[in-house]
Amino acid sequence: MKKSLLLILLFGYLVSYSQEAKVPYAWLAGSWVGDGFGGTSEEVWSEPSLSGTMMGVYRHHKGDGSLNFYEFLTLDSTGIKLKHFTPKLTAWETKEDFVHFELIEFTENKIILKGLVFERKSDSEMEIRLDLKNGDKQWTEVFKMKRK
């Protein structure tokens, strides 16, 4: 009886804790589609786990509709880590390597990372800004995304 009561109390605490411990970037969860890199960008993010980690996938189609590449992503309190893959699922990065966008700040409507910003414009729209560099050329690629 004592064990059952303890389990019920523990379960109640966990439920109330998870409802109170809001993940500031949980708004990102869901399916998104938009433009970027001269084609179509699609991104899907899971709901945050109890630890606050989210996982995501991205795919890009060129302007002619052909598949360009994929990404597998994780988002947590340290930032975003991702790996790129070709349409045949060959990784761009080596086995141990990945791209890391370090966390700068989370706000109610922004995920600010070093070189990457996700900004919620409304419940159904967001803008992603990615800083890029190729030799001496630097620019920001802007993705206008809508929730599916």
C-alpha positions in Angstrom: 0.0 0.0 0.0 2.8 2.4 0.9 4.6 1.6 -2.4 1.4 2.3 -4.4 0.8 5.6 -2.6 4.5 6.6 -3.2 4.2 5.8 -6.9 1.0 7.8 -7.2 2.5 10.8 -5.5 5.7 10.5 -7.6 3.6 10.3 -10.8 1.6 13.3 -9.8 4.8 15.3 -9.1 6.3 14.3 -12.5 3.1 15.4 -14.3 2.9 18.7 -12.5 6.7 19.3 -13.0 6.6 18.6 -16.7 3.7 21.0 -17.1 5.5 23.7 -15.2 8.9 23.2 -16.7 8.2 24.8 -20.1 10.8 24.4 -22.7 11.3 27.8 -24.3 11.9 26.4 -27.8 8.9 23.9 -27.7 7.1 26.2 -30.2 9.4 24.8 -32.9 7.8 21.3 -32.7 5.9 20.3 -35.9 6.3 20.3 -39.7 7.5 23.4 -41.5 7.9 24.1 -45.2 9.4 27.2 -47.0 12.0 28.5 -49.3 15.8 28.7 -49.1 18.9 28.0 -51.2 16.8 28.6 -54.4 14.5 25.7 -53.7 12.1 24.2 -51.1 13.1 23.5 -47.5 11.2 21.1 -45.2 11.9 20.7 -41.5 10.2 18.5 -38.9 10.8 18.8 -35.2 9.7 16.5 -32.4 8.1 17.6 -29.1 10.8 18.1 -26.4 11.7 15.1 -24.4 11.6 15.3 -20.6 15.2 16.4 -20.7 14.3 19.2 -23.1 16.0 17.6 -26.2 14.3 17.9 -29.5 15.2 16.0 -32.7 14.7 17.3 -36.2 15.1 16.4 -39.8 15.5 18.7 -42.8 15.4 18.1 -46.5 16.1 20.4 -49.4 14.8 20.2 -53.0 16.4 22.2 -55.7 14.3 24.6 -57.8 13.7 21.8 -60.4 12.3 19.6 -57.6 15.2 17.2 -57.4 16.4 16.2 -53.9 19.5 18.0 -52.9 20.4 16.9 -49.3 19.1 15.9 -45.8 20.1 16.9 -42.3 19.6 15.1 -38.9 19.5 17.6 -36.0 19.3 17.7 -32.3 18.4 20.8 -30.2 19.1 21.1 -26.5 20.3 23.6 -24.0 23.8 23.6 -25.6 22.5 24.4 -29.1 22.0 22.5 -32.4 24.1 19.6 -33.6 23.6 18.3 -37.1 24.9 16.0 -39.8 24.3 16.4 -43.5 23.6 13.6 -45.9 23.4 13.2 -49.7 20.2 11.9 -51.3 21.8 8.4 -51.1 22.3 8.9 -47.3 26.1 9.3 -47.5 27.3 11.6 -44.7 29.1 14.8 -45.6 30.9 14.9 -42.3 33.1 12.1 -41.1 31.7 9.5 -38.8 32.7 11.4 -35.6 32.1 14.9 -36.9 29.0 17.1 -36.9 28.2 20.8 -37.2 27.5 22.6 -33.9 25.6 25.9 -33.6 26.3 27.0 -30.0 23.5 28.4 -28.0 23.6 32.1 -27.3 20.1 32.7 -26.0 16.6 31.5 -25.9 13.8 34.0 -25.8 10.0 33.5 -26.0 10.1 33.8 -29.8 13.7 33.2 -30.8 16.4 30.6 -30.7 19.6 32.5 -31.1 22.7 30.4 -31.9 26.1 31.3 -33.1 25.5 31.7 -36.9 21.9 30.6 -36.9 18.6 32.2 -35.6 15.1 30.7 -35.6 12.4 33.4 -35.1 8.8 32.7 -34.5 6.8 35.4 -36.4 3.4 33.8 -35.5 2.1 30.4 -34.5 2.2 29.4 -38.1 5.2 31.3 -39.5 8.9 31.4 -38.7 12.0 32.8 -40.2 15.4 31.1 -40.1 18.6 33.1 -40.7 21.8 31.2 -41.5 25.1 33.0 -41.7 27.3 31.5 -44.4 30.9 32.0 -45.6 32.6 30.9 -48.8 36.2 32.2 -49.0 35.9 36.0 -48.6 32.2 36.1 -49.4 29.8 36.2 -46.4 26.0 36.4 -46.5 22.9 35.4 -44.6 20.5 32.9 -46.2 16.9 33.6 -45.1 14.3 30.9 -45.0 10.6 31.9 -44.7 8.8 28.9 -43.2 5.1 28.1 -42.7 3.7 25.4 -40.4 2.1 22.5 -42.3 
